[in-house]
């Protein structure tokens, strides 16, 4: 199957994503119906394409819409926490402890951010050992899924920031997710790597997560002043069609400045082009959201 044929197949399956219902307790006691969180893995084996930037800012934009959002970091670099003003290397409880089932509770590991309704499950360098340790475990690909299932009814959206590889941590993210969003740099070599990613998604769907769908591709680091960026974006749209989000995320220095301040671009530079791009992107994500 060619990349284009695979993309068309994934695009058709995206519309058939299934949602589950469930009960939770009202603050005053008694059950109420709450739709479980929609879980999305941000994945691309190429580094530097904007996965963490997109996870932070799309999460913040969804939170602006009044959605309860959880960001899960499964990258040992811990950049997701740093970008939100959290020092992950100083924390004793992270996603690593939950994966290793060492007795750490969910509430010990969860972190509230400065933005209302935006929470974080951070990672740090300890997570690098998890990839080796999990190899020895039964159902090692489902380790993250077991954690996510315990969190589904606390949130509306759960975004998983996968590492820049197709190793066991990324496979865990894909297995735990309902769908995949691929941040794709508008650059030729990034486009070439899509075929390998698509093959990995097919294997995960065949063997581990048959309901996994490709929800969308986000063109990132787009520079409309260059012919090259325009040509790459056109080729992506030709290959993947409506799977590609209409909103490209343009380059801006604000994306480099915001993590230094420990903020999303929506709070650091709320009127910038980057902030507006992620607000528009959040609207697209919500419009594509599967019906309950």
Buried (B, 14 or more C-beta within 10 A) or exposed (E): EEBEEBBBBBBEBBEEBEEEEEEEEEEEEEEEEBBBBBBBBBBBBBEBBBBBBBBBBBBBBBBBBEBBBBBBBBBBBBBBBBBBBBEBBEBEBBBBBBBBEEEBEEEBBBBEBEBEBBBBBBBBEBBBEBBEEBEEBEEBBBBBBBBBEEBBBBBBBBBBBBBBBBEBBBBBBBBBBBBBBBBBBBBEEBBEBBBEBBBBBBEBBEEBBEEBBBBBBBBBBBEEEEEEBBEBBEEBBEBBEBBBBEBBBBBBEBBEBBBEEBBBBBBBBEEBEBBBBBBBBBBBBBEBBBEE
